[in-house]
Amino acid sequence: MRLELDLRLDRPGFSFRAVHTGDLAGLTAVFGPSGSGKTTLLRLIAGFERGQGHLRLGPSTWQQDRVFVPPHRRRIATVFQEARLFPHLDVAGNLNYAARRAGTTGRVADLARRFGVTRLLDRPVTGLSGGEAQRVALARALLTDPALILMDEPLSALDAAARADILPLIEALRDEGPAPILFVSHARGEVARLADRIMLTEAGRLAEEGPAADLLPRLLATDTDELSVLTVTLAGAEPDGLRPLVFPGGRLLVPDLPGPAGRSTRIAVHARDVMLARGNAAALAAQVSALNVIPARVVKVEVQAASARVTLDCGGVRLLARITSRSAALLDLAPGQDCLALIKSVALLDD
């Protein structure tokens, strides 16, 4: 679905400008500091705010010149931080209201099962927990048959247990859902786990947009800690309890990692936790305690005083290593040279 927008909103003390042209698919996270315009962007797209400029989604023009399509005619489903269910209706009433308006009454039972709210259908919404209410809100959003789903920090008001229950549902919507998702969050862990692409807001403007794999290392890194982000697939646990993680560059072994085989997730590899070596991978693996020995090719070596930042290509995946400049010289590292990356540990980007 192609999104084209050039919108500006001016208020006393605050201005916001967003320019974007590109396809939306999966989940695009909107990330930035407080007050940078994340929620404003969603409100402009939804039609809750009327800025100046134009906005088109696919074949539909929602704003241009004198044309302004009101929110209820935009085929957008919005999930807020609070569930915002109709308090005078029970759960079934909330779902049926959305279904009748969109002509999707035949999907109510199926979506109630999918989001685990079948047992709640006759409950008043005022008695629901935060997690239960957000499950109902997600099901209601899909029943509107949306062309676009907007989520404005839908997990921020939930406790850790409720967030853990809701995250897989959002992942399923991202992977199997009928519409692309714009997902506002201030939590780096949520963005790292969920995002296919990222939009960065900064000082009242949409500053940058790109694939999550390109932007996440910068978002997650600190001034003293660089890292790489790898998308991996969980394989079946081995007899000694280690769990293989498969990615295009090879296989990593980690301990005590839950989750079904075949599940895709992201991990962070800190540059300081990557050692480099030359030689035969099998021979080296038999002589060191590090289990994760990955073939790599040097892309770039940047010497910075006593340290060196080495960019590696592991099966098409970028990996950073931070070693001493003396080690880089002793290994005679240069672009195009084959080497081995010994990965001491990984961090799961899952919360």
NUROGU-657306 format. One line per 8 residues: number of its first residue (from 1); their letters; for each residue z, y, x of N, C-alpha, C. Coordinates in steps of 0.05 Angstrom, whole numbers. Layout:
# residues N
NUM = a = Z Y X Z Y X Z Y X | ...
//
This chain:
# residues 351
1 = mrleldlr = 0 -24 17 0 0 0 0 25 18 | -19 42 14 -22 66 31 -6 89 20 | 10 101 37 26 125 29 15 149 45 | 8 170 30 -1 195 42 16 217 31 | 29 232 49 46 254 40 46 276 61 | 47 300 50 52 324 66 68 342 48 | 95 341 50 113 354 32 133 371 47 | 139 394 35 159 412 47 178 421 25
9 = ldrpgfsf = 204 421 31 224 430 13 241 451 27 | 243 475 15 258 497 27 281 504 8 | 305 504 20 329 512 6 345 531 24 | 363 546 12 380 564 30 395 547 50 | 389 553 75 403 538 97 392 512 104 | 370 503 91 359 476 97 330 475 90 | 314 466 108 285 461 103 279 433 112 | 260 420 98 252 393 106 221 391 104
17 = ravhtgdl = 209 379 124 180 375 124 174 346 132 | 157 333 116 150 306 122 119 303 120 | 107 293 141 79 287 141 75 258 150 | 61 243 133 57 215 139 32 205 125 | 16 189 140 -7 175 128 -8 148 141 | -5 127 124 -5 100 135 2 80 114 | -2 55 121 4 33 102 33 26 103 | 44 21 79 72 11 76 71 -19 70
25 = agltavfg = 87 -35 84 89 -63 78 116 -72 88 | 128 -92 75 154 -101 83 175 -79 79 | 192 -76 98 214 -56 96 212 -36 119 | 210 -11 111 210 12 130 237 25 128 | 252 25 150 278 38 150 275 68 157 | 290 84 142 290 113 147 317 119 160 | 316 127 186 341 129 202 342 156 215 | 366 167 217 370 193 230 399 202 226
33 = psgsgktt = 407 223 240 434 233 237 439 245 210 | 464 248 203 471 260 177 459 288 175 | 448 294 152 437 321 147 409 324 158 | 396 303 168 370 306 180 347 303 159 | 354 294 135 333 294 114 326 266 103 | 342 245 110 335 218 101 334 216 71 | 356 224 58 356 222 28 337 242 16 | 333 265 28 314 285 18 286 273 16
41 = llrliagf = 279 258 37 252 245 37 249 227 13 | 269 210 8 268 192 -15 267 207 -41 | 282 228 -44 283 244 -68 256 257 -74 | 242 266 -52 216 278 -56 196 257 -65 | 197 233 -53 178 212 -61 183 203 -89 | 209 201 -97 216 193 -124 210 214 -145 | 207 239 -137 203 260 -156 228 273 -166 | 251 266 -154 276 279 -162 278 308 -151
49 = ergqghlr = 263 313 -130 260 340 -119 230 346 -119 | 224 372 -125 196 380 -124 191 399 -101 | 178 389 -81 172 405 -58 143 416 -60 | 133 427 -39 106 437 -38 89 418 -22 | 64 412 -31 46 395 -17 34 373 -34 | 28 351 -22 15 329 -37 28 303 -30 | 25 284 -49 37 257 -46 20 237 -62 | 11 217 -47 -5 195 -60 5 168 -51
57 = lgpstwqq = 7 149 -69 13 121 -63 -9 104 -74 | -24 91 -56 -47 75 -64 -66 93 -79 | -75 84 -102 -95 100 -117 -82 123 -134 | -56 124 -135 -42 143 -152 -35 169 -138 | -42 191 -150 -34 217 -139 -10 226 -155 | 12 230 -142 37 238 -156 43 267 -153 | 31 280 -133 35 309 -131 11 321 -115 | -1 341 -126 -22 356 -113 -29 380 -129
65 = drvfvpph = -29 403 -117 -34 428 -131 -16 430 -156 | -28 431 -180 -11 433 -204 -2 406 -215 | -12 385 -203 -5 358 -213 23 351 -202 | 41 343 -220 67 333 -212 75 311 -232 | 74 286 -224 81 264 -241 111 261 -241 | 124 261 -264 154 259 -265 163 232 -256 | 189 230 -248 199 205 -236 195 180 -254 | 198 182 -280 197 158 -297 169 147 -299
73 = rrriatvf = 149 162 -289 121 153 -291 110 145 -263 | 127 143 -243 117 138 -216 118 108 -208 | 128 91 -224 130 62 -217 146 59 -191 | 168 73 -190 186 71 -167 213 60 -177 | 224 41 -163 251 32 -168 269 42 -147 | 291 54 -155 310 66 -135 337 52 -137 | 347 43 -115 373 30 -113 391 49 -96 | 412 59 -108 429 79 -95 453 66 -82
81 = qearlfph = 469 82 -68 494 73 -56 512 62 -77 | 514 75 -100 528 64 -123 507 52 -142 | 515 30 -155 496 15 -171 483 31 -194 | 499 50 -205 489 67 -227 479 51 -251 | 494 32 -259 487 16 -283 496 32 -308 | 484 25 -330 491 38 -355 519 27 -364 | 540 44 -365 567 34 -370 571 23 -398 | 554 32 -417 558 24 -445 544 -3 -451
89 = ldvagnln = 530 -14 -431 516 -39 -435 528 -60 -416 | 527 -85 -425 536 -107 -407 513 -113 -387 | 518 -133 -370 498 -139 -350 471 -146 -362 | 471 -163 -383 446 -171 -396 433 -146 -408 | 448 -128 -419 437 -104 -431 423 -87 -411 | 435 -84 -387 422 -69 -366 396 -81 -357 | 396 -108 -354 371 -121 -345 350 -120 -367 | 358 -125 -392 338 -125 -414 327 -97 -419
97 = yaarragt = 343 -76 -414 333 -49 -418 309 -44 -399 | 313 -51 -374 291 -47 -354 267 -64 -361 | 273 -89 -369 251 -108 -374 234 -99 -398 | 247 -89 -419 232 -80 -443 214 -57 -436 | 223 -38 -420 207 -15 -413 183 -22 -396 | 186 -43 -380 164 -51 -362 148 -74 -372 | 156 -86 -394 142 -110 -405 147 -135 -388 | 171 -137 -377 177 -160 -359 199 -177 -370
105 = tgrvadla = 202 -178 -396 225 -193 -408 224 -223 -401 | 201 -233 -395 199 -261 -387 210 -268 -360 | 217 -247 -345 227 -251 -317 257 -248 -315 | 271 -241 -337 299 -235 -336 315 -259 -326 | 311 -282 -338 327 -305 -331 322 -313 -302 | 297 -312 -294 290 -320 -266 303 -301 -246 | 302 -275 -251 314 -256 -232 344 -257 -233 | 355 -262 -256 384 -265 -257 393 -289 -240
113 = rrfgvtrl = 378 -311 -240 385 -334 -223 381 -326 -194 | 359 -313 -188 352 -306 -160 374 -289 -147 | 385 -270 -163 406 -252 -152 434 -261 -158 | 437 -285 -169 463 -297 -173 480 -282 -193 | 468 -272 -215 484 -258 -235 482 -271 -263 | 472 -295 -264 470 -309 -290 497 -311 -303 | 518 -318 -288 545 -322 -299 557 -295 -307 | 545 -273 -300 556 -247 -306 542 -233 -330
121 = ldrpvtgl = 523 -247 -343 506 -233 -362 521 -221 -385 | 543 -234 -394 558 -223 -417 582 -206 -408 | 583 -199 -382 605 -183 -372 599 -154 -375 | 619 -137 -381 615 -108 -380 612 -99 -351 | 595 -81 -346 589 -73 -318 613 -59 -306 | 630 -47 -323 654 -33 -312 673 -52 -298 | 671 -78 -303 689 -97 -291 678 -112 -267 | 654 -104 -258 641 -117 -235 652 -107 -209
129 = sggeaqrv = 652 -124 -189 658 -115 -162 634 -100 -151 | 638 -87 -128 616 -71 -116 592 -89 -110 | 597 -112 -98 575 -130 -92 561 -141 -116 | 576 -148 -137 564 -158 -162 546 -136 -174 | 557 -111 -174 541 -90 -186 515 -85 -171 | 516 -87 -145 491 -83 -130 471 -106 -134 | 481 -130 -138 463 -152 -145 448 -146 -172 | 464 -136 -191 452 -129 -217 432 -106 -213
137 = alarallt = 439 -87 -197 421 -64 -192 395 -73 -179 | 396 -92 -160 372 -102 -148 354 -117 -168 | 367 -134 -184 351 -148 -204 339 -129 -224 | 354 -109 -232 343 -89 -251 320 -74 -239 | 322 -68 -213 300 -53 -199 274 -69 -200 | 275 -95 -195 251 -112 -195 240 -115 -223 | 257 -114 -243 247 -117 -271 231 -93 -280 | 232 -71 -265 216 -47 -273 187 -50 -263
145 = dpalilmd = 181 -72 -249 154 -77 -239 145 -54 -221 | 160 -48 -200 154 -24 -184 131 -28 -165 | 118 -5 -158 98 -5 -137 111 2 -110 | 135 13 -111 150 20 -88 180 19 -94 | 196 8 -76 225 6 -79 238 25 -59 | 255 43 -68 270 61 -51 299 52 -52 | 311 49 -28 339 42 -26 354 63 -9 | 373 76 -21 388 97 -8 416 88 -1
153 = eplsalda = 419 77 24 444 67 34 457 48 14 | 443 27 5 454 10 -16 478 -8 -7 | 483 -9 19 505 -26 29 529 -10 38 | 527 16 39 548 32 53 574 32 38 | 574 27 12 599 27 -4 612 0 -6 | 600 -21 6 609 -48 4 626 -56 27 | 645 -75 23 660 -86 45 643 -106 60 | 653 -116 82 638 -133 100 628 -158 86
161 = aaradilp = 645 -171 70 638 -195 56 615 -190 37 | 617 -168 21 596 -162 2 570 -156 16 | 571 -141 39 547 -135 54 534 -161 64 | 550 -179 73 539 -205 83 525 -220 61 | 534 -217 36 521 -231 13 495 -217 5 | 495 -190 7 472 -175 -3 449 -175 17 | 455 -174 43 434 -172 64 413 -194 61 | 419 -219 56 398 -239 53 380 -234 29
169 = liealrde = 391 -222 8 375 -215 -16 355 -193 -9 | 363 -174 7 345 -153 15 324 -164 34 | 332 -182 52 313 -196 69 292 -210 53 | 300 -224 32 281 -239 15 262 -220 0 | 273 -197 -9 255 -177 -21 235 -167 -1 | 244 -162 24 225 -153 45 203 -174 50 | 210 -199 50 191 -220 58 174 -230 35 | 186 -230 11 172 -242 -12 168 -223 -35
177 = gpapilfv = 179 -199 -33 179 -181 -56 151 -170 -63 | 149 -160 -87 123 -150 -96 115 -123 -87 | 134 -108 -74 129 -80 -67 142 -73 -41 | 130 -55 -26 143 -46 -1 169 -31 -7 | 186 -30 14 213 -18 11 216 4 32 | 226 27 23 237 48 40 267 47 39 | 280 43 62 308 36 62 323 56 80 | 339 74 68 354 93 83 380 81 92
185 = shargeva = 387 84 117 412 74 128 420 90 152 | 447 92 155 458 104 180 469 82 198 | 466 57 190 478 35 205 456 22 223 | 460 24 249 440 12 267 436 -18 263 | 459 -32 258 457 -61 254 439 -68 230 | 442 -53 208 425 -59 185 395 -54 191 | 390 -32 205 362 -26 213 351 -47 231 | 367 -56 251 358 -76 270 352 -102 256
193 = rladriml = 368 -110 236 363 -135 222 340 -134 203 | 337 -112 189 319 -111 165 292 -99 171 | 290 -80 189 266 -63 189 242 -77 202 | 219 -74 188 193 -80 200 182 -55 215 | 186 -32 203 179 -6 215 202 13 211 | 202 35 226 223 54 225 211 82 224 | 222 98 206 217 127 205 242 141 215 | 238 159 234 261 174 245 260 203 235
201 = teagrlae = 282 211 223 285 239 215 303 254 234 | 296 279 238 311 295 258 308 324 251 | 331 337 248 331 366 244 312 376 222 | 313 362 199 297 370 176 267 364 178 | 261 343 192 232 335 192 230 305 197 | 208 294 189 201 266 196 189 267 224 | 205 258 244 198 263 271 180 242 283 | 184 217 275 169 195 288 169 171 270
209 = egpaadll = 149 154 273 147 129 257 132 108 273 | 141 83 271 128 62 286 141 35 281 | 130 14 294 141 -13 291 170 -14 301 | 186 -30 287 214 -32 295 217 -42 323 | 200 -60 331 201 -71 358 198 -50 380 | 184 -28 374 179 -7 393 202 13 393 | 214 18 370 234 40 368 263 30 370 | 268 4 363 295 -5 364 308 -4 392
217 = prllatdt = 295 -11 413 308 -9 439 320 19 445 | 305 39 437 315 67 441 338 74 422 | 337 64 397 358 70 379 384 56 386 | 382 32 397 406 16 403 417 21 431 | 401 32 449 410 36 476 429 60 478 | 445 61 499 462 84 505 452 95 531 | 465 117 540 457 130 565 461 111 589 | 479 92 587 485 75 610 477 46 604
225 = delsvltv = 464 40 582 459 12 575 431 10 562 | 412 -1 576 385 -5 565 384 -34 554 | 367 -38 535 364 -65 524 337 -70 513 | 331 -95 509 306 -104 496 313 -117 470 | 296 -115 450 300 -128 424 279 -149 421 | 287 -174 416 269 -196 412 272 -208 384 | 250 -213 372 250 -228 346 247 -257 352 | 267 -273 342 269 -301 349 271 -317 323
233 = tlagaepd = 264 -343 325 267 -362 303 288 -383 310 | 307 -388 292 327 -407 297 316 -436 295 | 321 -452 315 315 -480 314 340 -496 307 | 337 -522 304 360 -539 297 380 -541 321 | 406 -542 314 427 -543 334 424 -568 351 | 430 -567 376 429 -590 394 457 -604 394 | 458 -629 404 483 -645 402 507 -631 415 | 503 -615 436 526 -603 449 534 -576 436
241 = glrplvfp = 521 -570 413 529 -546 398 512 -521 405 | 495 -523 425 478 -500 431 456 -497 411 | 447 -472 406 427 -467 386 402 -455 400 | 379 -468 398 355 -457 410 344 -433 393 | 336 -413 407 322 -390 394 294 -389 406 | 274 -391 389 247 -393 398 233 -366 395 | 219 -357 416 203 -333 414 178 -337 431 | 158 -319 430 133 -325 444 136 -329 474
249 = ggrllvpd = 157 -319 486 161 -322 515 174 -348 523 | 185 -363 503 198 -388 510 221 -394 491 | 243 -405 502 265 -414 486 291 -406 499 | 309 -395 483 336 -387 493 357 -405 480 | 378 -411 494 400 -427 483 425 -409 481 | 437 -409 457 461 -394 452 482 -411 438 | 507 -406 442 528 -423 429 536 -412 401 | 544 -430 384 558 -423 359 543 -403 342
257 = lpgpagrs = 518 -407 337 502 -388 320 496 -402 293 | 507 -391 271 502 -403 245 475 -395 234 | 467 -409 213 442 -402 199 423 -425 198 | 406 -425 177 387 -448 174 365 -447 194 | 355 -471 202 332 -472 220 308 -459 206 | 292 -445 222 269 -431 211 274 -402 204 | 300 -394 204 306 -366 198 299 -348 221 | 287 -326 215 280 -306 236 301 -285 237
265 = triavhar = 308 -277 261 328 -256 265 321 -241 291 | 336 -221 297 332 -205 322 356 -207 340 | 351 -207 366 373 -207 385 368 -184 405 | 389 -175 417 388 -155 438 394 -168 464 | 378 -162 484 383 -171 511 388 -147 529 | 412 -144 539 418 -120 556 405 -123 583 | 394 -102 592 379 -103 618 397 -112 641 | 423 -105 639 441 -113 660 447 -143 660
273 = dvmlargn = 440 -157 638 445 -185 635 420 -202 642 | 400 -189 654 376 -203 663 374 -203 693 | 375 -227 705 371 -230 734 342 -239 739 | 332 -234 763 304 -241 769 304 -259 793 | 284 -277 793 281 -295 816 252 -302 819 | 245 -313 842 218 -323 847 220 -354 851 | 198 -368 845 198 -396 850 191 -413 825 | 198 -438 826 192 -457 805 215 -457 784
281 = aaalaaqv = 207 -455 759 227 -452 737 245 -477 735 | 232 -501 736 248 -526 733 267 -529 756 | 257 -524 780 275 -527 804 298 -507 803 | 292 -483 795 313 -463 794 334 -470 772 | 325 -479 749 343 -485 727 363 -507 735 | 355 -525 753 372 -546 762 393 -537 782 | 391 -512 792 408 -503 813 427 -480 805 | 423 -469 781 439 -447 772 452 -454 745
289 = salnvipa = 474 -439 739 488 -445 714 474 -432 690 | 458 -412 695 444 -398 673 424 -418 659 | 427 -421 633 410 -440 618 383 -428 611 | 382 -402 610 358 -389 600 341 -378 623 | 322 -393 632 303 -386 653 276 -383 641 | 265 -359 639 241 -353 625 219 -343 644 | 196 -355 644 173 -345 660 166 -317 651 | 160 -300 670 154 -272 664 134 -261 684
297 = rvvkvevq = 122 -239 677 103 -225 695 112 -196 696 | 113 -185 720 122 -158 725 100 -139 715 | 109 -120 698 91 -98 688 95 -73 704 | 121 -66 709 126 -40 723 153 -43 738 | 155 -30 760 179 -28 776 185 1 781 | 208 11 771 216 39 774 242 40 790 | 240 48 815 263 50 833 277 77 828 | 303 75 823 319 99 818 344 97 836
305 = aasarvtl = 342 109 860 364 108 879 371 79 885 | 396 71 879 404 44 887 396 23 867 | 385 30 844 377 10 824 348 11 818 | 338 -10 805 310 -11 797 308 -21 769 | 291 -8 753 286 -17 726 259 -31 726 | 260 -57 718 237 -74 719 228 -81 691 | 204 -74 684 193 -82 658 177 -107 661 | 183 -127 644 171 -153 645 155 -160 620
313 = dcggvrll = 135 -177 623 120 -188 601 127 -217 599 | 139 -225 577 146 -253 572 130 -263 548 | 107 -274 552 91 -284 530 82 -262 511 | 78 -238 521 71 -215 504 94 -200 493 | 119 -208 500 143 -194 492 154 -178 515 | 161 -153 511 172 -137 532 201 -143 537 | 209 -145 562 237 -151 570 244 -132 593 | 267 -119 592 276 -101 613 297 -115 630
321 = aritsrsa = 296 -110 656 316 -119 675 326 -96 691 | 352 -94 696 363 -73 713 376 -88 737 | 364 -85 761 374 -98 785 376 -76 807 | 387 -84 830 389 -65 852 362 -61 864 | 357 -37 876 332 -32 889 329 -51 914 | 352 -59 926 350 -77 948 339 -104 939 | 349 -114 916 339 -139 905 310 -138 899 | 301 -115 887 273 -112 881 256 -113 906
329 = alldlapg = 266 -102 928 251 -102 953 251 -130 965 | 274 -144 964 276 -171 976 257 -191 961 | 255 -187 934 237 -204 918 208 -195 920 | 204 -172 932 177 -161 935 163 -158 908 | 178 -147 889 167 -145 861 146 -124 860 | 124 -130 845 102 -111 842 88 -118 816 | 75 -99 803 60 -104 778 40 -127 782 | 40 -145 762 22 -168 762 33 -193 774
337 = qdclalik = 56 -190 786 69 -213 800 84 -230 780 | 83 -256 783 98 -275 767 127 -277 778 | 146 -280 760 174 -284 768 188 -299 746 | 214 -302 750 230 -316 730 253 -297 721 | 257 -295 695 279 -280 684 302 -298 676 | 325 -294 687 349 -309 681 366 -293 662 | 367 -301 637 381 -285 616 409 -296 613 | 429 -281 620 457 -291 620 469 -292 592
345 = svalldd = 462 -273 575 474 -272 548 456 -256 529 | 459 -260 504 445 -244 483 465 -235 463 | 458 -214 448 475 -204 426 458 -206 401 | 470 -218 380 457 -221 355 458 -195 339 | 435 -184 331 434 -160 315 435 -168 286 | 459 -172 275 461 -185 249 482 -171 231 | 492 -148 240 512 -135 222 511 -105 226
//
